């Protein structure tokens, strides 16, 4: 299985939090990462998105075919994201467009085996693959794409 974690791009400050839109810079970040993702997209990609405006706008730079999952909102925890994606047992690939601190905590768990306060920068994409070698399940970091490098 492939699991891609994409933090929403830069958004305006303000309230209510769920209605915050991307800034002009955020729209550019989303388009740049979406262009990279389009060139490298895994097959059978399912896209799951937080219900906030900024995550839906980020995902829309890549595709209009995504599912809004209420449990992936700003307060989503690692267990919420794992359950939504089916990691590590689902087949195909899942892209989650979400928020800090949940995405960083999930990245830490996948790479180190322990949740920690890691940060995924705004607009960045982290791509993980799960594989089995010598009867041992391994998590491999395939790519990290910062929004300003895409």
C-alpha positions as CSV (number, residue, x, y, z in Angstrom):
1,X,0.0,0.0,0.0
2,X,1.0,3.6,-0.6
3,X,0.0,6.3,1.8
4,X,0.5,10.0,0.8
5,X,0.1,12.7,3.3
6,X,-0.4,16.3,1.9
7,X,-0.7,19.2,4.3
8,X,-2.9,21.9,3.1
9,X,-1.2,24.9,1.5
10,X,-0.9,28.3,3.1
11,X,-4.2,29.7,4.3
12,X,-5.4,33.1,5.5
13,X,-5.6,33.6,9.3
14,X,-9.0,34.0,10.9
15,X,-12.1,32.4,12.2
16,X,-14.1,30.3,11.8
17,X,-11.2,27.9,11.3
18,X,-13.1,25.6,8.9
19,X,-13.8,28.4,6.5
20,X,-10.2,29.7,6.1
21,X,-9.3,29.9,2.4
22,X,-5.9,29.5,0.7
23,X,-3.8,32.6,0.1
24,X,-2.5,33.4,-3.4
25,X,0.8,31.9,-2.3
26,X,-1.1,28.8,-1.0
27,X,-2.9,28.4,-4.3
28,X,0.5,28.5,-6.1
29,X,1.9,25.9,-3.6
30,X,-1.1,23.6,-4.2
31,X,-0.7,23.8,-8.0
32,X,3.0,23.1,-7.9
33,X,2.7,20.0,-5.7
34,X,-0.4,18.9,-7.7
35,X,1.7,19.1,-10.9
36,X,4.4,17.0,-9.3
37,X,1.9,14.5,-8.0
38,X,0.2,14.2,-11.4
39,X,3.5,13.2,-13.0
40,X,4.2,10.6,-10.3
41,X,0.8,9.5,-9.1
42,X,0.4,5.9,-8.0
43,X,-2.2,3.7,-9.6
44,X,-5.7,3.3,-8.0
45,X,-5.3,6.5,-6.0
46,X,-8.1,7.3,-3.5
47,X,-8.1,10.9,-2.3
48,X,-9.5,11.6,1.2
49,X,-9.8,15.2,2.4
50,X,-10.6,17.1,5.6
51,X,-13.9,19.0,5.5
52,X,-12.1,22.4,5.8
53,X,-12.1,24.9,2.9
54,X,-8.3,25.0,2.7
55,X,-7.9,21.3,2.4
56,X,-10.6,21.0,-0.3
57,X,-8.9,23.9,-2.2
58,X,-5.6,22.1,-1.9
59,X,-7.0,18.8,-3.2
60,X,-8.9,20.6,-6.0
61,X,-5.5,21.7,-7.5
62,X,-4.9,18.0,-8.2
63,X,-8.4,16.5,-8.7
64,X,-12.1,17.1,-8.3
65,X,-12.5,13.4,-7.5
66,X,-12.0,13.3,-3.7
67,X,-14.0,12.2,-0.7
68,X,-14.5,14.6,2.2
69,X,-14.1,12.7,5.4
70,X,-15.4,14.5,8.5
71,X,-13.1,12.5,10.8
72,X,-10.0,14.0,9.0
73,X,-10.6,17.6,10.3
74,X,-8.0,19.7,12.1
75,X,-8.4,17.7,15.3
76,X,-7.9,14.3,13.6
77,X,-5.5,11.9,15.4
78,X,-3.3,9.2,14.0
79,X,-5.9,6.5,14.6
80,X,-8.5,8.5,12.6
81,X,-6.1,8.8,9.6
82,X,-5.1,5.1,9.8
83,X,-8.7,4.0,10.0
84,X,-9.7,6.2,7.0
85,X,-6.8,5.0,4.9
86,X,-6.8,1.3,5.8
87,X,-3.0,1.5,6.4
88,X,-1.1,-0.8,6.1
89,X,-3.5,-3.5,4.8
90,X,-5.5,-1.8,2.1
91,X,-4.6,-2.2,-1.5
92,X,-3.7,0.6,-3.9
93,X,-2.9,4.1,-2.7
94,X,-4.5,6.7,-0.5
95,X,-3.8,10.4,-0.4
96,X,-4.9,12.2,2.8
97,X,-5.1,16.0,2.5
98,X,-5.1,17.2,6.1
99,X,-3.6,19.2,9.0
100,X,-0.9,19.5,11.6
101,X,-0.3,18.2,14.1
102,X,-2.0,14.9,13.1
103,X,-0.1,14.5,9.8
104,X,3.3,15.0,11.5
105,X,2.4,12.6,14.3
106,X,1.5,10.0,11.7
107,X,4.7,10.5,9.7
108,X,6.7,10.1,13.0
109,X,4.8,6.9,13.8
110,X,5.3,5.4,10.3
111,X,9.1,6.1,10.3
112,X,10.1,5.7,13.9
113,X,7.3,3.5,15.4
114,X,6.4,6.2,17.9
115,X,4.1,9.2,17.6
116,X,6.2,12.4,18.0
117,X,5.7,16.1,17.4
118,X,7.0,16.2,13.8
119,X,6.0,19.0,11.5
120,X,5.0,18.7,7.8
121,X,5.4,22.1,6.3
122,X,2.4,23.8,4.7
123,X,1.8,22.5,1.2
124,X,4.3,19.6,1.5
125,X,3.6,16.0,0.5
126,X,5.1,12.9,2.2
127,X,4.8,9.5,0.4
128,X,5.1,6.2,2.2
129,X,5.0,2.6,1.0
130,X,4.4,-0.5,3.0
131,X,6.2,-3.7,2.0
132,X,7.1,-7.1,3.4
133,X,10.7,-8.3,3.2
134,X,11.9,-11.5,4.9
135,X,8.5,-11.8,6.7
136,X,9.0,-8.3,8.2
137,X,6.7,-5.4,7.4
138,X,8.6,-2.3,6.5
139,X,7.6,1.3,5.9
140,X,9.6,3.1,3.2
141,X,9.6,6.9,2.7
142,X,9.4,7.2,-1.1
143,X,9.4,11.0,-1.4
144,X,9.1,14.3,0.4
145,X,8.0,17.1,-1.8
146,X,8.1,20.6,-0.2
147,X,5.8,23.1,-1.8
148,X,8.6,25.4,-2.7
149,X,10.7,22.6,-4.4
150,X,7.9,21.1,-6.6
